[in-house]
């Protein structure tokens, strides 16, 4: 009896020791690591900016409802139609629906043509679906929805083609008949326009106005001093204004900063400006003039720019960073750094051993550093290396589990 009891106690103790060992192994790690990742830091002057452009108001005094032919933020040609005028306000909705139906019929025609002409290569079709989906995600995930509708249409087209080849969609006869019937009815119900609004200059069409169109012109850049912006007020926009044309040629960014900061620049310097505009995060600019205040220590640096799109055309104010330098490399926690024999480096996990890798720190903060990314040498820190953050008794070649 005692022997059996002793054996049971021994087995229980063995199980407890084993469980404790497993728990200790799972909770205790001799080292902890992080992944070396690519990172960029912009060093420069951050300030508020005001946009200066050539802008022409578009007015319309003719009675009736407008249907815009030129979409918001798109280019308008000189002499091009901005909007058509109809006596019935409901016509605009009918025209928009007509364009949607025409687009759907065109998509069906392309799907049928694709199915008849090309071989049923499912791998190719699946790749096109993946490419279209990834393009939409890359474009819209950071908040840039410029052109997202076109990407959605491309994705839908690719999915429909796949459904055709997998026999999920086989016959478009009824769908085409319904769409053609609706299209005929819409065309019959749309009367002739009673008039149109014509653009007398080329540029980007913007339907909104802010009253600064005639105040912030590009004719006299030297007038844009700190005193000018202190007194800056908008003017009343005529009631019959339906939008404006923003010149897509040279325009200007007026950035206010201290006089000491303005001394970093001189006329004709070519620089890069970082913006919060998703579709144009980087702008190449040139210093046009530097206007120093006569009363205090402020200055206005005016930059010229020739890049333009629909988002920039609607921008009037915003925060910018005038780039002095961009640091690009591998980001690590500052506590990853070790000094061995006077050499600064990090320990990386290579297989089951630690490896000491020298690094060149090109940018540092209280929390993290950016190390130069090298490609040609052998013993260098590489993208996605596992770098030791914490551990005891570290040395080159140490075996870790």
N, C-alpha and C positions, 0 to 999 in steps of 0.2 A: 504493500500500500504506500509506504513512504517513498519507494523508488518511483512508483507511478506519479505521486504528487510532485516529487522533485523534478521528474522529466517534464511535467506540465508547466511548472514554474519556469524551468529553463527555456521551454519553447515560447512561453509568453514573453519572457525577457528578450529572447532573440527577436521576436516580432517587433517589440517596442524599440529595440536598438536599430533594427532595419528601417522601421518607419521614421524614426528620428533622423537617421542618416539621409533617407530620401528627402525629408522635409528640409533638412539643412542644405542639402545639395541644390534643391530647387530654389531656396531663398537666398542662399549665399553665393555670390559670384566673386571669384578672386579679382576680376577686372570688369570694368564697365566701359563700353565703347560708344562712339557716335560715328556717323558717316560723313566723310568729307564731301561737301556739295559746292557746286559752282555758285558764285554770288557776285553781284556788282554793287558798288557804292559810288554815288555821285557826290563829288566835292564841288561846292560852288556857292554863289550868292542866291539866296531864296528871297523873293520879294513879290509884291502885288504888281500886276501889270494892267494897263489899259490898251485896248486895241484901237488903232487908228486906220481908217480905210477910206477909199472913195466909195460912197454909197449914194444911190439915186432912188428916191421914193417913187413908187408906182401908185398912181391915183386912178380912180374910175368914178365918173359922175353919171354914167348911163344907168337907167333903172333896170332891175331884173336881178336874177340869182346867178352867182358865178360858179362855173365848173373849171377848176384849175387843170390846165393842160401840162404846165411845168410843175413837177413835184417839188416839195420843200427840200432845199439843200442841193438841188441839181442845177446843172449849168443851163443858162438861157442864152440863146444867140441874139445878136442885134437884129431887130425886126421879127423875132420869134413871138409866137402866141403864148402869153402867160395864162390867160383864162378866156373862156367863152361865156357869153351872157345869154341866159334863157329867161323867158317870162315865167316859167313854172319852176319853183324851187325843187320839186321832186325829180327833175330831169337829171341832176347831177348824180343822184343815187342810181338811176337807171343806167347811165353811161358807165359808172364804175362797175356795176354788175355785168354789163355787156363785155367789158374788157376781161373780167374774170372768166366768163363763159368761153370767150375766144381763146384764152390761155389754156383752159381745160381741154378744149377740142384739139388744140395744137399739140398738147402733151400726149393725148391718145394717139394722134397720127404718128408722132415720133416713136411711141412704144410699139405700134403695129409695124412700122417700117423696120425698127430694130429687130423685131422678132422674125421678120420674113427674110432679112438680108444676112444677118450675122449668125454664125454657128452658136449653138446653145452651150457656151463655155461657162459653167456655173461658177468656177473659181474666179473668172474675170468679173462676172456680175456681182459676186459677193464682195470682191475687192472694191468695186465701184461704190457699193453701199457703205462699206467701212470708210472709204475715203471721204465720201460726202458727209457722213455722220461726224467724223473726226474734224473735218473742216468747219462744220457748224459749231462744234464744241469749242475748238480753238478760238474761233472768232467771237463767240458770245460769252464764254466763261469769264473773261476779264471785264465784261460790261460793254464791249464794243459791238453794237447791234447794227452798225453801218453795213448795209448789204446783206443782212441776215435773211431777209425774205427770199432773195435769190438762192441762197444756200439751202433754205428749206425746200424750195421748189426742186432743186437738184437732187436732194435726198429723196423726196417723194417720187420723182421720176425713176431713180435707181431702184427703189423698193417695188414700184409697179412693174418694172422690167423683170425683176426677179420673180414676181408673182406670175407673170406671163409664162416664163420658162418652166416654172414648177406646176403649171396648169391650175394655179389658184385663180388666175384671171384668164379666161379663154375667149370671151365674146363681148365686144364693146358695142354691139349693134343697138341695144336698147338705150344704153347710156348716151351714145352719139345722137340718136333720134330725139331724145328728150332735150339734150343741150341745143341741138339745131333748132328745135321748135321754140325753145325759150329765146334763143338768139334772134330769130325772125320776129317774134312778138316784141322784143325790146327795141329792135331797129325800127319797127313800124310805129312805136309809141313815142319815139324821140323826135321832137320838131327841130326845125332849122334854128340855129343860133341867131339871136337878134343883133349880136355884135361881139366884139372881142377886145381884149386888152393886149396891147403890143408893147414889147420891151424896146426902148430906144437905145439900149446899150447891152453889151455882153457881160456875163458874169454869173454869179450864183444867186438863185432866187431864194429869198427868205421872206416868209409871210409876216413875221413879227417885226415890230419897230420899237425903239427905246427913246427916241427924241434926241439922240446924239448924232444922228446922221449928218446934219448940217453944221454941227459944232466941232466935231473931230474930223477935219479934213487933212489931206496930206500936202497942201500947198506951202505951208509955212511951219516947218518942223521946229524951228528955233523958239517958237512961242510957247512950246510945251515945257514950262518950268514948274517947280513945286508950287509957286504962287498961282499959276494957271489952274492946276488941279484942285487946289484948295477952294477956288471960286467956281469950279465946274458945275453947271446945272444943265439939265435937259431942256429942250424946247418942245412946245406943243406940236404934235403931229396933226396934219390936216385930217378931218373926219373921213374923207373919202379915200384915204390911203389903204391899199390892199396888200402892201408889202414893199420890198425894196430889192434892188440889184446890187450885189456886193462885187466890186471889181476883183477879178481873179489875177490881176497883175500884181505889182509890188504893193505891199501894205506894211504897217509898222506896229511895233510893240513898244510902248512907253513904260519903262520900269523905274520906279522910284527907290532910291537907296541913299546911303550916307555919302558925303563927298569923298571920304576915305575909300569907300568901296568903289566909287566911280573912277578913282585913280588907277584901278587895275586895267582899265580899257582905254583904247584910243580909236579915233575915227578910222574906219575901214578894217578894223579887226574882224576876222571871221570866226564865229563861235557856234556852239550848239546850245539850244535852250530846251529844257525838259518841261513838258506841260502835263496837265491832267486830262487832256483830250485823248480818249482811247484810240481814235483813228489816226492821230498825229502826235504821238508822245515825244518825238524828237524833231526839232525845227532847226534847220541851218539858217543862220542870220548873219548880218553884217552891221557893225556900229555905224549909224548915220550921223548922229550928233550927240553931244553931252552938254546938257543945259544945267548950269549950277545956280542955285538959289542965291539971291543977293541978300537975303535976310537971315538965313540960318544955315545949318550944315547939311542940307539935303540937296540931292541932284536928281535929274531925270536923264537916263540913258535911253536913247531912241534907237531901236534895232529895225532894220529892214528885212523883209522876208518875202520869198516868192512862192512858197508852198501854200496851197489852198485846197480845202475840200468843204463839204457841206457843214461839218461840225465846226470848223474854224470860222466859217462865214457867219455863224450865229453867236459866236463868242464876243463879249465886250470886255469883261474883266475876268481875272483869274490869277491864281498863284503860279509862279514859274520858278525854275531854278536855272540860273545862268551857269553853265558847266565850266568849271576850271580844270577838273581832271576826273576821269572815271577809273576807279580801281576794280580790276577784274581778276578773280582767282578763286581759290578754294577756301571756303569759310569753315572755321573751327572755333570751339570755345577757347577762351584764353587759358583756361586751366589745363588744356591739352599739352601746352608747351613745356618742354623739359630742356635743361641745359646739361649736356654730357661732354666733359673735357673741353669746355668753353664753346661748344657748338650748340646752337638752338635747333631743336627738332622735336619730333613726336614719335611715339611708339605706335606701330601699326601691327595688326594681327595678320601674319602671313602663314597660312596653313595652321599648324598647331604651335607656332613659335611667334615670339615678339621680334619685331624688326625696328631698329632705330633709323629714322629717316630725317635728314637735315631739311629745314624749311627756311625760306626767305620771307619774312613778314613784310608786306608792302602797305598794310593799313591796320590800324589797331584802335579798339575802343575799350571801355571798361569790361565789356562782356565777351566780345569776340574779336577775332583777327581774320584778315584775309592774307593767305599765303600765295606766293607766285606759283602759277601752274606751269610746270615744265613737262616737255614731251620727249626730248632727245636723250636725256640721261637715264641711267638704269636705277640708281637708288634715289628715287624722287617720290614725293607724295602725288598720288593719282586720284582722279575723280572716283568717288564711291569707295575709297579705302576705308577700312574700319580702324578708327583711331582711338587709342586708349584715353579715356577721360579720368579714370580712377583705378588705382591698383597699388599694391605694396611690393617692394623688392623687385622693381622692374629693371631689366637689363636686356641687352641685345642677345637674341637667341634663346631666351627663357621659354620653356615649354608651358603652354596653357591648355586647358581643357574646356 
